Amino acid sequence: MVARRNPAVPRRTVHVAGCPVQTTVTARPAVARRWLYTTLWLQRRRLYSSASGGGGLTVGLGVQWTPPPYRTRLPAGVEPRPGTLQLCVGNRCIVFQLARAGAGAAPQILRRFLSDGRVTFAGYYVASDCRKLRAHHGLEVESTLELCGATGRRASLAAMAEALLEIRHGVEKSAAAGRSRWDGPKLSRKQVRYAVVDAYLSCRLGVHLRRRAAAAVMAVDREDSEAEYYYSDEDDDGVRSTASREEEAPEEEEGDYDEHRRDWDGFLGGDGRRDDVWDDAAVDDHLYDSVFACALSCTTQGEPSICSPWC
């Protein structure tokens, strides 16, 4: 098969709460596939932290669909067709136009990513989003975190961000965009911002809630340990140092990827543009496993700050 070279997909920057979120908007499965591989590589250590008691990876998830016309209702039990799927990890977001990608166009790497138990997908009414993905695209999401009601009462994402993250500005979005057509050939700037704000806040809130839950579990375990055993101050210091090591690792910067782009492209077998040849599910599975084999090798051998893609 001859690979077709495609122009680089431009990324846009959407500022949310003062943070520049690098956003890719695409209807091409090959571009979505490449975004996922980059994400897997950048987050490889966090994914493998789940095997050693760590929290794994938290991803903000959202689905947008075109509301039915006024006074028109879908038949009972029928889910609206998703127009877009947006995922956010750290300050990187993708808005994948599922409605324009064609039937059965979801790449195998996306299916494996959503069904990977080491990844927790946080979203607002996430169960409803998962039903839509399952009904129309056969996409199964393994591990989810519901954000609705996280503050003890029903509140919007913006209200939860203010209450839990002290984010008060920079999360404005157009209500009209939420009710607009999400299955068109091109998304407007307001639509892109709407999708990115939802995914970014979902990611931030998901990370916060999971850290808080982990801290609560750790506190209970420590109380149980103190009730059963006597230990010295030196032992207590050891517990504290272990707890600090188990905290979630900081986000890898986008520059870490850019610095090693050539090596990573070589690992994928191309120059960064040969993405249209990645349509075979077996290729996706092979590369998915190769990324994690790399991370496992780095973990067992001391793991340098930035590892080569093939270790």
KASULSUL-V833839 format. One record per backbone hydrogen bond with DSSP energy under -1.0 kcal/mol. NH is the residue of the N-H (numbers start at 0). CO is the residue of the C=O. If there is no record, write none. Layout:
<<NH:CO> <NH:CO>>
This chain:
<<11:22> <13:20> <15:18> <16:169> <18:15> <20:13> <21:90> <22:11> <23:92> <25:94> <31:27> <32:28> <33:29> <34:30> <35:31> <36:32> <37:33> <38:34> <39:35> <40:36> <41:37> <42:38> <43:40> <46:42> <47:43> <48:44> <52:49> <53:48> <56:117> <58:119> <59:87> <60:121> <61:85> <63:83> <71:68> <77:74> <82:63> <83:63> <84:95> <85:61> <86:93> <87:59> <88:91> <91:88> <92:21> <93:86> <94:23> <95:84> <96:25> <97:95> <98:82> <104:101> <110:106> <111:107> <112:108> <113:109> <114:110> <115:112> <118:115> <119:56> <120:142> <121:58> <122:144> <128:124> <129:125> <130:126> <131:127> <132:128> <133:129> <134:130> <135:131> <136:132> <137:133> <138:132> <141:113> <144:120> <146:122> <149:146> <151:148> <159:155> <160:156> <161:157> <162:158> <163:159> <164:160> <166:160> <177:173> <179:176> <191:187> <192:188> <193:189> <194:190> <195:191> <196:192> <197:193> <198:194> <199:195> <200:196> <201:197> <202:198> <203:199> <204:200> <205:201> <206:202> <207:203> <208:204> <209:205> <210:206> <211:207> <212:208> <213:209> <214:210> <215:211> <216:212> <217:213> <218:214> <219:215> <220:216> <221:217> <222:218> <223:219> <224:220> <225:221> <226:222> <227:223> <228:224> <235:231> <236:232> <237:233> <238:234> <239:235> <240:236> <241:237> <242:238> <243:239> <244:240> <245:241> <255:252> <257:253> <258:254> <260:257> <263:259> <264:260> <265:261> <266:262> <267:263> <269:264> <274:272> <277:274> <283:279> <284:280> <285:281> <286:282> <287:283> <288:284> <289:285> <290:286> <291:287> <292:288> <293:289> <294:290> <295:291> <296:292> <297:293> <298:294> <299:295> <300:296> <302:297>>
